[in-house]
């Protein structure tokens, strides 16, 4: 199991996948907003999204968990 983590602090603007969805390495799974910029967060490996941890609108810090992939 892998955990997708935030690469910077910001607000979760959009979660672009759903639980149970297959994802590929490099595929965007979430978009953070920080300082009026949109920062895509990509999966680091292939798998299935098993749990979405962060919610849209949440403020998260560097290395906070966004979702889990198995």
Predicted model as a PDB file, atoms N, CA, C, CB and O in Angstrom, pLDDT in the B-factor column:
MODEL        1                                                                  
ATOM      1  N   UNK A   1       0.840  -1.170   0.000  1.00 85.00           N  
ATOM      2  CA  UNK A   1       0.000   0.000   0.000  1.00 85.00           C  
ATOM      3  C   UNK A   1       0.892   1.243   0.000  1.00 85.00           C  
ATOM      4  CB  UNK A   1      -0.960  -0.007   1.217  1.00 85.00           C  
ATOM      5  O   UNK A   1       1.908   1.294   0.694  1.00 85.00           O  
ATOM      6  N   UNK A   2       0.498   2.231  -0.782  1.00 93.00           N  
ATOM      7  CA  UNK A   2       1.230   3.489  -0.867  1.00 93.00           C  
ATOM      8  C   UNK A   2       0.305   4.623  -0.448  1.00 93.00           C  
ATOM      9  CB  UNK A   2       1.783   3.723  -2.302  1.00 93.00           C  
ATOM     10  O   UNK A   2      -0.905   4.568  -0.667  1.00 93.00           O  
ATOM     11  N   UNK A   3       0.881   5.634   0.146  1.00 96.00           N  
ATOM     12  CA  UNK A   3       0.120   6.811   0.536  1.00 96.00           C  
ATOM     13  C   UNK A   3       0.580   7.986  -0.301  1.00 96.00           C  
ATOM     14  CB  UNK A   3       0.281   7.112   2.047  1.00 96.00           C  
ATOM     15  O   UNK A   3       1.777   8.261  -0.384  1.00 96.00           O  
ATOM     16  N   UNK A   4      -0.354   8.681  -0.920  1.00 97.00           N  
ATOM     17  CA  UNK A   4      -0.037   9.895  -1.666  1.00 97.00           C  
ATOM     18  C   UNK A   4      -0.022  11.028  -0.658  1.00 97.00           C  
ATOM     19  CB  UNK A   4      -1.070  10.166  -2.834  1.00 97.00           C  
ATOM     20  O   UNK A   4      -0.989  11.239   0.074  1.00 97.00           O  
ATOM     21  N   UNK A   5       1.089  11.757  -0.628  1.00 97.00           N  
ATOM     22  CA  UNK A   5       1.270  12.833   0.357  1.00 97.00           C  
ATOM     23  C   UNK A   5       1.355  14.188  -0.336  1.00 97.00           C  
ATOM     24  CB  UNK A   5       2.538  12.589   1.202  1.00 97.00           C  
ATOM     25  O   UNK A   5       1.689  14.280  -1.517  1.00 97.00           O  
ATOM     26  N   UNK A   6       1.049  15.222   0.413  1.00 96.00           N  
ATOM     27  CA  UNK A   6       1.133  16.588  -0.104  1.00 96.00           C  
ATOM     28  C   UNK A   6       2.589  16.985  -0.277  1.00 96.00           C  
ATOM     29  CB  UNK A   6       0.411  17.580   0.834  1.00 96.00           C  
ATOM     30  O   UNK A   6       3.415  16.741   0.602  1.00 96.00           O  
ATOM     31  N   UNK A   7       2.896  17.590  -1.399  1.00 93.00           N  
ATOM     32  CA  UNK A   7       4.266  18.041  -1.661  1.00 93.00           C  
ATOM     33  C   UNK A   7       4.507  19.446  -1.121  1.00 93.00           C  
ATOM     34  CB  UNK A   7       4.557  18.005  -3.160  1.00 93.00           C  
ATOM     35  O   UNK A   7       5.645  19.913  -1.062  1.00 93.00           O  
ATOM     36  N   UNK A   8       3.426  20.114  -0.728  1.00 94.00           N  
ATOM     37  CA  UNK A   8       3.531  21.451  -0.144  1.00 94.00           C  
ATOM     38  C   UNK A   8       2.268  21.730   0.661  1.00 94.00           C  
ATOM     39  CB  UNK A   8       3.741  22.537  -1.250  1.00 94.00           C  
ATOM     40  O   UNK A   8       1.275  21.014   0.534  1.00 94.00           O  
ATOM     41  N   UNK A   9       2.305  22.753   1.474  1.00 96.00           N  
ATOM     42  CA  UNK A   9       1.123  23.143   2.243  1.00 96.00           C  
ATOM     43  C   UNK A   9       0.146  23.877   1.330  1.00 96.00           C  
ATOM     44  CB  UNK A   9       1.515  24.036   3.457  1.00 96.00           C  
ATOM     45  O   UNK A   9       0.553  24.620   0.437  1.00 96.00           O  
ATOM     46  N   UNK A  10      -1.135  23.662   1.563  1.00 96.00           N  
ATOM     47  CA  UNK A  10      -2.147  24.344   0.774  1.00 96.00           C  
ATOM     48  C   UNK A  10      -3.520  23.781   1.047  1.00 96.00           C  
ATOM     49  CB  UNK A  10      -1.829  24.244  -0.699  1.00 96.00           C  
ATOM     50  O   UNK A  10      -3.689  22.937   1.927  1.00 96.00           O  
ATOM     51  N   UNK A  11      -4.489  24.238   0.305  1.00 97.00           N  
ATOM     52  CA  UNK A  11      -5.862  23.776   0.428  1.00 97.00           C  
ATOM     53  C   UNK A  11      -6.147  22.738  -0.652  1.00 97.00           C  
ATOM     54  CB  UNK A  11      -6.853  24.960   0.328  1.00 97.00           C  
ATOM     55  O   UNK A  11      -5.766  22.910  -1.810  1.00 97.00           O  
ATOM     56  N   UNK A  12      -6.817  21.665  -0.261  1.00 98.00           N  
ATOM     57  CA  UNK A  12      -7.221  20.659  -1.246  1.00 98.00           C  
ATOM     58  C   UNK A  12      -8.328  21.292  -2.080  1.00 98.00           C  
ATOM     59  CB  UNK A  12      -7.704  19.306  -0.555  1.00 98.00           C  
ATOM     60  O   UNK A  12      -9.454  21.459  -1.613  1.00 98.00           O  
ATOM     61  N   UNK A  13      -7.998  21.639  -3.305  1.00 97.00           N  
ATOM     62  CA  UNK A  13      -8.959  22.289  -4.188  1.00 97.00           C  
ATOM     63  C   UNK A  13      -9.893  21.259  -4.820  1.00 97.00           C  
ATOM     64  CB  UNK A  13      -8.230  23.088  -5.278  1.00 97.00           C  
ATOM     65  O   UNK A  13     -11.100  21.480  -4.923  1.00 97.00           O  
ATOM     66  N   UNK A  14      -9.310  20.115  -5.246  1.00 98.00           N  
ATOM     67  CA  UNK A  14     -10.109  19.107  -5.936  1.00 98.00           C  
ATOM     68  C   UNK A  14      -9.461  17.737  -5.767  1.00 98.00           C  
ATOM     69  CB  UNK A  14     -10.263  19.457  -7.438  1.00 98.00           C  
ATOM     70  O   UNK A  14      -8.246  17.591  -5.895  1.00 98.00           O  
ATOM     71  N   UNK A  15     -10.289  16.735  -5.477  1.00 98.00           N  
ATOM     72  CA  UNK A  15      -9.872  15.327  -5.538  1.00 98.00           C  
ATOM     73  C   UNK A  15     -10.415  14.817  -6.873  1.00 98.00           C  
ATOM     74  CB  UNK A  15     -10.417  14.459  -4.282  1.00 98.00           C  
ATOM     75  O   UNK A  15     -11.626  14.832  -7.094  1.00 98.00           O  
ATOM     76  N   UNK A  16      -9.535  14.370  -7.756  1.00 98.00           N  
ATOM     77  CA  UNK A  16      -9.959  14.031  -9.117  1.00 98.00           C  
ATOM     78  C   UNK A  16     -10.136  12.524  -9.356  1.00 98.00           C  
ATOM     79  CB  UNK A  16      -8.957  14.572 -10.099  1.00 98.00           C  
ATOM     80  O   UNK A  16     -10.328  12.090 -10.491  1.00 98.00           O  
ATOM     81  N   UNK A  17     -10.068  11.730  -8.273  1.00 98.00           N  
ATOM     82  CA  UNK A  17     -10.302  10.290  -8.372  1.00 98.00           C  
ATOM     83  C   UNK A  17     -11.331   9.899  -7.312  1.00 98.00           C  
ATOM     84  CB  UNK A  17      -8.965   9.479  -8.190  1.00 98.00           C  
ATOM     85  O   UNK A  17     -11.657  10.688  -6.426  1.00 98.00           O  
ATOM     86  N   UNK A  18     -11.831   8.684  -7.415  1.00 97.00           N  
ATOM     87  CA  UNK A  18     -12.780   8.173  -6.429  1.00 97.00           C  
ATOM     88  C   UNK A  18     -12.243   6.876  -5.840  1.00 97.00           C  
ATOM     89  CB  UNK A  18     -14.179   7.949  -7.064  1.00 97.00           C  
ATOM     90  O   UNK A  18     -11.382   6.227  -6.434  1.00 97.00           O  
ATOM     91  N   UNK A  19     -12.753   6.502  -4.672  1.00 97.00           N  
ATOM     92  CA  UNK A  19     -12.353   5.231  -4.081  1.00 97.00           C  
ATOM     93  C   UNK A  19     -12.754   4.103  -5.024  1.00 97.00           C  
ATOM     94  CB  UNK A  19     -12.997   5.038  -2.674  1.00 97.00           C  
ATOM     95  O   UNK A  19     -13.855   4.110  -5.575  1.00 97.00           O  
ATOM     96  N   UNK A  20     -11.862   3.135  -5.210  1.00 97.00           N  
ATOM     97  CA  UNK A  20     -12.104   2.011  -6.107  1.00 97.00           C  
ATOM     98  C   UNK A  20     -11.607   2.241  -7.525  1.00 97.00           C  
ATOM     99  CB  UNK A  20     -13.560   1.708  -6.143  1.00 97.00           C  
ATOM    100  O   UNK A  20     -11.604   1.319  -8.340  1.00 97.00           O  
ATOM    101  N   UNK A  21     -11.189   3.458  -7.824  1.00 98.00           N  
ATOM    102  CA  UNK A  21     -10.717   3.789  -9.181  1.00 98.00           C  
ATOM    103  C   UNK A  21      -9.278   3.327  -9.375  1.00 98.00           C  
ATOM    104  CB  UNK A  21     -10.823   5.309  -9.442  1.00 98.00           C  
ATOM    105  O   UNK A  21      -8.441   3.487  -8.488  1.00 98.00           O  
ATOM    106  N   UNK A  22      -8.997   2.752 -10.547  1.00 98.00           N  
ATOM    107  CA  UNK A  22      -7.628   2.381 -10.905  1.00 98.00           C  
ATOM    108  C   UNK A  22      -6.881   3.636 -11.338  1.00 98.00           C  
ATOM    109  CB  UNK A  22      -7.609   1.301 -12.036  1.00 98.00           C  
ATOM    110  O   UNK A  22      -7.421   4.473 -12.062  1.00 98.00           O  
ATOM    111  N   UNK A  23      -5.626   3.759 -10.884  1.00 98.00           N  
ATOM    112  CA  UNK A  23      -4.786   4.891 -11.273  1.00 98.00           C  
ATOM    113  C   UNK A  23      -3.433   4.381 -11.745  1.00 98.00           C  
ATOM    114  CB  UNK A  23      -4.614   5.885 -10.098  1.00 98.00           C  
ATOM    115  O   UNK A  23      -2.988   3.300 -11.360  1.00 98.00           O  
ATOM    116  N   UNK A  24      -2.798   5.171 -12.576  1.00 97.00           N  
ATOM    117  CA  UNK A  24      -1.474   4.832 -13.097  1.00 97.00           C  
ATOM    118  C   UNK A  24      -0.447   5.787 -12.499  1.00 97.00           C  
ATOM    119  CB  UNK A  24      -1.448   4.897 -14.656  1.00 97.00           C  
ATOM    120  O   UNK A  24      -0.766   6.922 -12.143  1.00 97.00           O  
ATOM    121  N   UNK A  25       0.769   5.318 -12.398  1.00 96.00           N  
ATOM    122  CA  UNK A  25       1.845   6.175 -11.910  1.00 96.00           C  
ATOM    123  C   UNK A  25       1.914   7.431 -12.781  1.00 96.00           C  
ATOM    124  CB  UNK A  25       3.210   5.418 -11.914  1.00 96.00           C  
ATOM    125  O   UNK A  25       1.901   7.349 -14.009  1.00 96.00           O  
ATOM    126  N   UNK A  26       1.988   8.575 -12.138  1.00 97.00           N  
ATOM    127  CA  UNK A  26       2.060   9.839 -12.862  1.00 97.00           C  
ATOM    128  C   UNK A  26       0.704  10.482 -13.106  1.00 97.00           C  
ATOM    129  CB  UNK A  26       2.741   9.628 -14.168  1.00 97.00           C  
ATOM    130  O   UNK A  26       0.632  11.634 -13.532  1.00 97.00           O  
ATOM    131  N   UNK A  27      -0.369   9.751 -12.840  1.00 97.00           N  
ATOM    132  CA  UNK A  27      -1.715  10.289 -13.028  1.00 97.00           C  
ATOM    133  C   UNK A  27      -2.050  11.244 -11.885  1.00 97.00           C  
ATOM    134  CB  UNK A  27      -2.762   9.146 -13.108  1.00 97.00           C  
ATOM    135  O   UNK A  27      -1.794  10.940 -10.720  1.00 97.00           O  
ATOM    136  N   UNK A  28      -2.622  12.397 -12.223  1.00 98.00           N  
ATOM    137  CA  UNK A  28      -3.045  13.344 -11.198  1.00 98.00           C  
ATOM    138  C   UNK A  28      -4.198  12.749 -10.401  1.00 98.00           C  
ATOM    139  CB  UNK A  28      -3.458  14.696 -11.829  1.00 98.00           C  
ATOM    140  O   UNK A  28      -5.147  12.206 -10.965  1.00 98.00           O  
ATOM    141  N   UNK A  29      -4.097  12.862  -9.064  1.00 98.00           N  
ATOM    142  CA  UNK A  29      -5.151  12.346  -8.192  1.00 98.00           C  
ATOM    143  C   UNK A  29      -5.808  13.456  -7.371  1.00 98.00           C  
ATOM    144  CB  UNK A  29      -4.584  11.283  -7.261  1.00 98.00           C  
ATOM    145  O   UNK A  29      -6.922  13.294  -6.874  1.00 98.00           O  
ATOM    146  N   UNK A  30      -5.111  14.577  -7.236  1.00 98.00           N  
ATOM    147  CA  UNK A  30      -5.645  15.707  -6.477  1.00 98.00           C  
ATOM    148  C   UNK A  30      -4.994  16.990  -6.969  1.00 98.00           C  
ATOM    149  CB  UNK A  30      -5.409  15.521  -4.951  1.00 98.00           C  
ATOM    150  O   UNK A  30      -3.939  16.973  -7.602  1.00 98.00           O  
ATOM    151  N   UNK A  31      -5.652  18.101  -6.661  1.00 98.00           N  
ATOM    152  CA  UNK A  31      -5.093  19.410  -6.996  1.00 98.00           C  
ATOM    153  C   UNK A  31      -5.131  20.263  -5.740  1.00 98.00           C  
ATOM    154  CB  UNK A  31      -5.880  20.093  -8.171  1.00 98.00           C  
ATOM    155  O   UNK A  31      -6.182  20.447  -5.126  1.00 98.00           O  
ATOM    156  N   UNK A  32      -3.967  20.782  -5.369  1.00 97.00           N  
ATOM    157  CA  UNK A  32      -3.866  21.690  -4.233  1.00 97.00           C  
ATOM    158  C   UNK A  32      -3.875  23.121  -4.737  1.00 97.00           C  
ATOM    159  CB  UNK A  32      -2.588  21.409  -3.404  1.00 97.00           C  
ATOM    160  O   UNK A  32      -3.479  23.394  -5.870  1.00 97.00           O  
ATOM    161  N   UNK A  33      -4.326  24.024  -3.897  1.00 97.00           N  
ATOM    162  CA  UNK A  33      -4.269  25.456  -4.205  1.00 97.00           C  
ATOM    163  C   UNK A  33      -3.420  26.103  -3.127  1.00 97.00           C  
ATOM    164  CB  UNK A  33      -5.711  26.107  -4.275  1.00 97.00           C  
ATOM    165  O   UNK A  33      -3.678  25.958  -1.932  1.00 97.00           O  
ATOM    166  N   UNK A  34      -2.404  26.818  -3.576  1.00 92.00           N  
ATOM    167  CA  UNK A  34      -1.524  27.524  -2.652  1.00 92.00           C  
ATOM    168  C   UNK A  34      -1.060  28.806  -3.316  1.00 92.00           C  
ATOM    169  CB  UNK A  34      -0.313  26.641  -2.234  1.00 92.00           C  
ATOM    170  O   UNK A  34      -0.549  28.788  -4.436  1.00 92.00           O  
ATOM    171  N   UNK A  35      -1.238  29.911  -2.624  1.00 91.00           N  
ATOM    172  CA  UNK A  35      -0.831  31.218  -3.140  1.00 91.00           C  
ATOM    173  C   UNK A  35      -1.424  31.471  -4.523  1.00 91.00           C  
ATOM    174  CB  UNK A  35       0.698  31.319  -3.196  1.00 91.00           C  
ATOM    175  O   UNK A  35      -0.740  31.973  -5.415  1.00 91.00           O  
ATOM    176  N   UNK A  36      -2.688  31.125  -4.697  1.00 90.00           N  
ATOM    177  CA  UNK A  36      -3.452  31.327  -5.933  1.00 90.00           C  
ATOM    178  C   UNK A  36      -2.922  30.513  -7.115  1.00 90.00           C  
ATOM    179  CB  UNK A  36      -3.447  32.789  -6.296  1.00 90.00           C  
ATOM    180  O   UNK A  36      -3.220  30.824  -8.268  1.00 90.00           O  
ATOM    181  N   UNK A  37      -2.135  29.469  -6.827  1.00 95.00           N  
ATOM    182  CA  UNK A  37      -1.629  28.572  -7.864  1.00 95.00           C  
ATOM    183  C   UNK A  37      -2.241  27.195  -7.654  1.00 95.00           C  
ATOM    184  CB  UNK A  37      -0.068  28.499  -7.841  1.00 95.00           C  
ATOM    185  O   UNK A  37      -2.461  26.777  -6.517  1.00 95.00           O  
ATOM    186  N   UNK A  38      -2.516  26.489  -8.747  1.00 96.00           N  
ATOM    187  CA  UNK A  38      -3.006  25.115  -8.677  1.00 96.00           C  
ATOM    188  C   UNK A  38      -1.826  24.168  -8.848  1.00 96.00           C  
ATOM    189  CB  UNK A  38      -4.098  24.848  -9.760  1.00 96.00           C  
ATOM    190  O   UNK A  38      -1.078  24.263  -9.821  1.00 96.00           O  
ATOM    191  N   UNK A  39      -1.667  23.256  -7.895  1.00 96.00           N  
ATOM    192  CA  UNK A  39      -0.548  22.323  -7.919  1.00 96.00           C  
ATOM    193  C   UNK A  39      -1.087  20.899  -8.013  1.00 96.00           C  
ATOM    194  CB  UNK A  39       0.348  22.495  -6.661  1.00 96.00           C  
ATOM    195  O   UNK A  39      -1.675  20.406  -7.050  1.00 96.00           O  
ATOM    196  N   UNK A  40      -0.899  20.220  -9.155  1.00 97.00           N  
ATOM    197  CA  UNK A  40      -1.377  18.838  -9.277  1.00 97.00           C  
ATOM    198  C   UNK A  40      -0.514  17.890  -8.443  1.00 97.00           C  
ATOM    199  CB  UNK A  40      -1.375  18.394 -10.757  1.00 97.00           C  
ATOM    200  O   UNK A  40       0.705  18.044  -8.360  1.00 97.00           O  
ATOM    201  N   UNK A  41      -1.173  16.912  -7.829  1.00 97.00           N  
ATOM    202  CA  UNK A  41      -0.491  15.869  -7.066  1.00 97.00           C  
ATOM    203  C   UNK A  41      -0.740  14.555  -7.794  1.00 97.00           C  
ATOM    204  CB  UNK A  41      -0.996  15.809  -5.566  1.00 97.00           C  
ATOM    205  O   UNK A  41      -1.887  14.186  -8.047  1.00 97.00           O  
ATOM    206  N   UNK A  42       0.335  13.852  -8.130  1.00 97.00           N  
ATOM    207  CA  UNK A  42       0.235  12.628  -8.930  1.00 97.00           C  
ATOM    208  C   UNK A  42       0.509  11.384  -8.095  1.00 97.00           C  
ATOM    209  CB  UNK A  42       1.204  12.684 -10.103  1.00 97.00           C  
ATOM    210  O   UNK A  42       1.228  11.426  -7.097  1.00 97.00           O  
ATOM    211  N   UNK A  43      -0.080  10.283  -8.529  1.00 97.00           N  
ATOM    212  CA  UNK A  43       0.206   8.981  -7.928  1.00 97.00           C  
ATOM    213  C   UNK A  43       1.635   8.595  -8.289  1.00 97.00           C  
ATOM    214  CB  UNK A  43      -0.814   7.888  -8.411  1.00 97.00           C  
ATOM    215  O   UNK A  43       2.101   8.862  -9.397  1.00 97.00           O  
ATOM    216  N   UNK A  44       2.318   7.970  -7.350  1.00 94.00           N  
ATOM    217  CA  UNK A  44       3.697   7.553  -7.609  1.00 94.00           C  
ATOM    218  C   UNK A  44       3.793   6.130  -8.134  1.00 94.00           C  
ATOM    219  CB  UNK A  44       4.516   7.679  -6.351  1.00 94.00           C  
ATOM    220  O   UNK A  44       4.848   5.704  -8.606  1.00 94.00           O  
ATOM    221  N   UNK A  45       2.684   5.392  -8.050  1.00 95.00           N  
ATOM    222  CA  UNK A  45       2.689   4.015  -8.562  1.00 95.00           C  
ATOM    223  C   UNK A  45       1.298   3.643  -9.054  1.00 95.00           C  
ATOM    224  CB  UNK A  45       3.159   3.017  -7.469  1.00 95.00           C  
ATOM    225  O   UNK A  45       0.314   4.309  -8.732  1.00 95.00           O  
ATOM    226  N   UNK A  46       1.228   2.573  -9.838  1.00 97.00           N  
ATOM    227  CA  UNK A  46      -0.051   2.048 -10.308  1.00 97.00           C  
ATOM    228  C   UNK A  46      -0.784   1.404  -9.141  1.00 97.00           C  
ATOM    229  CB  UNK A  46       0.152   1.026 -11.462  1.00 97.00           C  
ATOM    230  O   UNK A  46      -0.160   0.905  -8.204  1.00 97.00           O  
ATOM    231  N   UNK A  47      -2.110   1.417  -9.202  1.00 97.00           N  
ATOM    232  CA  UNK A  47      -2.886   0.744  -8.166  1.00 97.00           C  
ATOM    233  C   UNK A  47      -4.340   1.164  -8.189  1.00 97.00           C  
ATOM    234  CB  UNK A  47      -2.297   1.023  -6.806  1.00 97.00           C  
ATOM    235  O   UNK A  47      -4.827   1.741  -9.161  1.00 97.00           O  
ATOM    236  N   UNK A  48      -5.023   0.860  -7.096  1.00 98.00           N  
ATOM    237  CA  UNK A  48      -6.427   1.199  -6.920  1.00 98.00           C  
ATOM    238  C   UNK A  48      -6.543   2.090  -5.687  1.00 98.00           C  
ATOM    239  CB  UNK A  48      -7.315  -0.087  -6.779  1.00 98.00           C  
ATOM    240  O   UNK A  48      -5.951   1.805  -4.646  1.00 98.00           O  
ATOM    241  N   UNK A  49      -7.305   3.164  -5.815  1.00 98.00           N  
ATOM    242  CA  UNK A  49      -7.520   4.061  -4.679  1.00 98.00           C  
ATOM    243  C   UNK A  49      -8.375   3.320  -3.649  1.00 98.00           C  
ATOM    244  CB  UNK A  49      -8.209   5.409  -5.130  1.00 98.00           C  
ATOM    245  O   UNK A  49      -9.518   2.957  -3.927  1.00 98.00           O  
ATOM    246  N   UNK A  50      -7.813   3.100  -2.459  1.00 98.00           N  
ATOM    247  CA  UNK A  50      -8.545   2.362  -1.430  1.00 98.00           C  
ATOM    248  C   UNK A  50      -9.178   3.279  -0.394  1.00 98.00           C  
ATOM    249  CB  UNK A  50      -7.624   1.386  -0.742  1.00 98.00           C  
ATOM    250  O   UNK A  50     -10.185   2.922   0.217  1.00 98.00           O  
ATOM    251  N   UNK A  51      -8.593   4.467  -0.190  1.00 97.00           N  
ATOM    252  CA  UNK A  51      -9.146   5.379   0.815  1.00 97.00           C  
ATOM    253  C   UNK A  51      -8.753   6.811   0.490  1.00 97.00           C  
ATOM    254  CB  UNK A  51      -8.662   4.998   2.232  1.00 97.00           C  
ATOM    255  O   UNK A  51      -7.580   7.105   0.263  1.00 97.00           O  
ATOM    256  N   UNK A  52      -9.737   7.696   0.468  1.00 98.00           N  
ATOM    257  CA  UNK A  52      -9.467   9.121   0.322  1.00 98.00           C  
ATOM    258  C   UNK A  52      -9.466   9.710   1.727  1.00 98.00           C  
ATOM    259  CB  UNK A  52     -10.531   9.833  -0.611  1.00 98.00           C  
ATOM    260  O   UNK A  52     -10.471   9.645   2.435  1.00 98.00           O  
ATOM    261  N   UNK A  53      -8.352  10.275   2.122  1.00 97.00           N  
ATOM    262  CA  UNK A  53      -8.171  10.766   3.484  1.00 97.00           C  
ATOM    263  C   UNK A  53      -8.526  12.248   3.593  1.00 97.00           C  
ATOM    264  CB  UNK A  53      -6.731  10.536   3.941  1.00 97.00           C  
ATOM    265  O   UNK A  53      -9.241  12.650   4.511  1.00 97.00           O  
ATOM    266  N   UNK A  54      -8.035  13.051   2.669  1.00 97.00           N  
ATOM    267  CA  UNK A  54      -8.280  14.494   2.699  1.00 97.00           C  
ATOM    268  C   UNK A  54      -9.579  14.819   1.959  1.00 97.00           C  
ATOM    269  CB  UNK A  54      -7.090  15.266   2.071  1.00 97.00           C  
ATOM    270  O   UNK A  54      -9.947  14.134   1.006  1.00 97.00           O  
ATOM    271  N   UNK A  55     -10.248  15.840   2.394  1.00 97.00           N  
ATOM    272  CA  UNK A  55     -11.475  16.298   1.751  1.00 97.00           C  
ATOM    273  C   UNK A  55     -11.231  17.611   1.030  1.00 97.00           C  
ATOM    274  CB  UNK A  55     -12.604  16.455   2.779  1.00 97.00           C  
ATOM    275  O   UNK A  55     -10.361  18.390   1.420  1.00 97.00           O  
ATOM    276  N   UNK A  56     -11.998  17.854  -0.018  1.00 97.00           N  
ATOM    277  CA  UNK A  56     -11.898  19.129  -0.707  1.00 97.00           C  
ATOM    278  C   UNK A  56     -12.195  20.245   0.291  1.00 97.00           C  
ATOM    279  CB  UNK A  56     -12.870  19.190  -1.925  1.00 97.00           C  
ATOM    280  O   UNK A  56     -13.158  20.171   1.054  1.00 97.00           O  
ATOM    281  N   UNK A  57     -11.356  21.275   0.272  1.00 97.00           N  
ATOM    282  CA  UNK A  57     -11.494  22.390   1.203  1.00 97.00           C  
ATOM    283  C   UNK A  57     -10.612  22.276   2.430  1.00 97.00           C  
ATOM    284  CB  UNK A  57     -12.908  22.507   1.632  1.00 97.00           C  
ATOM    285  O   UNK A  57     -10.426  23.260   3.146  1.00 97.00           O  
ATOM    286  N   UNK A  58     -10.056  21.082   2.692  1.00 97.00           N  
ATOM    287  CA  UNK A  58      -9.161  20.909   3.838  1.00 97.00           C  
ATOM    288  C   UNK A  58      -7.848  21.635   3.604  1.00 97.00           C  
ATOM    289  CB  UNK A  58      -8.900  19.418   4.105  1.00 97.00           C  
ATOM    290  O   UNK A  58      -7.350  21.668   2.478  1.00 97.00           O  
ATOM    291  N   UNK A  59      -7.279  22.221   4.660  1.00 97.00           N  
ATOM    292  CA  UNK A  59      -5.916  22.742   4.589  1.00 97.00           C  
ATOM    293  C   UNK A  59      -4.994  21.620   5.028  1.00 97.00           C  
ATOM    294  CB  UNK A  59      -5.728  24.033   5.483  1.00 97.00           C  
ATOM    295  O   UNK A  59      -5.216  20.998   6.068  1.00 97.00           O  
ATOM    296  N   UNK A  60      -3.960  21.358   4.237  1.00 97.00           N  
ATOM    297  CA  UNK A  60      -3.007  20.317   4.584  1.00 97.00           C  
ATOM    298  C   UNK A  60      -1.590  20.865   4.535  1.00 97.00           C  
ATOM    299  CB  UNK A  60      -3.152  19.115   3.642  1.00 97.00           C  
ATOM    300  O   UNK A  60      -1.301  21.826   3.821  1.00 97.00           O  
ATOM    301  N   UNK A  61      -0.718  20.237   5.307  1.00 97.00           N  
ATOM    302  CA  UNK A  61       0.688  20.623   5.369  1.00 97.00           C  
ATOM    303  C   UNK A  61       1.541  19.677   4.537  1.00 97.00           C  
ATOM    304  CB  UNK A  61       1.179  20.642   6.820  1.00 97.00           C  
ATOM    305  O   UNK A  61       1.057  18.648   4.068  1.00 97.00           O  
ATOM    306  N   UNK A  62       2.794  20.022   4.358  1.00 96.00           N  
ATOM    307  CA  UNK A  62       3.741  19.178   3.633  1.00 96.00           C  
ATOM    308  C   UNK A  62       3.751  17.794   4.270  1.00 96.00           C  
ATOM    309  CB  UNK A  62       5.170  19.803   3.637  1.00 96.00           C  
ATOM    310  O   UNK A  62       3.805  17.669   5.493  1.00 96.00           O  
ATOM    311  N   UNK A  63       3.700  16.773   3.451  1.00 96.00           N  
ATOM    312  CA  UNK A  63       3.750  15.358   3.858  1.00 96.00           C  
ATOM    313  C   UNK A  63       2.481  14.861   4.526  1.00 96.00           C  
ATOM    314  CB  UNK A  63       4.899  15.143   4.789  1.00 96.00           C  
ATOM    315  O   UNK A  63       2.465  13.726   5.003  1.00 96.00           O  
ATOM    316  N   UNK A  64       1.411  15.654   4.587  1.00 97.00           N  
ATOM    317  CA  UNK A  64       0.132  15.126   5.078  1.00 97.00           C  
ATOM    318  C   UNK A  64      -0.414  14.142   4.039  1.00 97.00           C  
ATOM    319  CB  UNK A  64      -0.901  16.289   5.352  1.00 97.00           C  
ATOM    320  O   UNK A  64      -0.217  14.316   2.836  1.00 97.00           O  
ATOM    321  N   UNK A  65      -1.102  13.107   4.528  1.00 97.00           N  
ATOM    322  CA  UNK A  65      -1.689  12.093   3.649  1.00 97.00           C  
ATOM    323  C   UNK A  65      -2.901  12.655   2.914  1.00 97.00           C  
ATOM    324  CB  UNK A  65      -2.090  10.843   4.457  1.00 97.00           C  
ATOM    325  O   UNK A  65      -3.734  13.349   3.497  1.00 97.00           O  
ATOM    326  N   UNK A  66      -2.982  12.342   1.619  1.00 97.00           N  
ATOM    327  CA  UNK A  66      -4.130  12.734   0.808  1.00 97.00           C  
ATOM    328  C   UNK A  66      -5.023  11.530   0.526  1.00 97.00           C  
ATOM    329  CB  UNK A  66      -3.666  13.374  -0.509  1.00 97.00           C  
ATOM    330  O   UNK A  66      -6.239  11.584   0.712  1.00 97.00           O  
ATOM    331  N   UNK A  67      -4.394  10.437   0.070  1.00 97.00           N  
ATOM    332  CA  UNK A  67      -5.147   9.204  -0.176  1.00 97.00           C  
ATOM    333  C   UNK A  67      -4.225   8.008  -0.175  1.00 97.00           C  
ATOM    334  CB  UNK A  67      -5.899   9.283  -1.504  1.00 97.00           C  
ATOM    335  O   UNK A  67      -3.001   8.142  -0.187  1.00 97.00           O  
ATOM    336  N   UNK A  68      -4.842   6.813  -0.158  1.00 97.00           N  
ATOM    337  CA  UNK A  68      -4.080   5.560  -0.156  1.00 97.00           C  
ATOM    338  C   UNK A  68      -4.351   4.805  -1.445  1.00 97.00           C  
ATOM    339  CB  UNK A  68      -4.443   4.684   1.076  1.00 97.00           C  
ATOM    340  O   UNK A  68      -5.467   4.795  -1.963  1.00 97.00           O  
ATOM    341  N   UNK A  69      -3.295   4.171  -1.951  1.00 97.00           N  
ATOM    342  CA  UNK A  69      -3.370   3.342  -3.163  1.00 97.00           C  
ATOM    343  C   UNK A  69      -2.826   1.966  -2.816  1.00 97.00           C  
ATOM    344  CB  UNK A  69      -2.566   3.985  -4.362  1.00 97.00           C  
ATOM    345  O   UNK A  69      -1.790   1.843  -2.163  1.00 97.00           O  
ATOM    346  N   UNK A  70      -3.528   0.940  -3.255  1.00 96.00           N  
ATOM    347  CA  UNK A  70      -3.064  -0.423  -3.016  1.00 96.00           C  
ATOM    348  C   UNK A  70      -2.832  -1.126  -4.338  1.00 96.00           C  
ATOM    349  CB  UNK A  70      -4.074  -1.209  -2.158  1.00 96.00           C  
ATOM    350  O   UNK A  70      -2.436  -2.291  -4.357  1.00 96.00           O  
TER     351      UNK A  70                                                      
ENDMDL                                                                          
END                                                                             
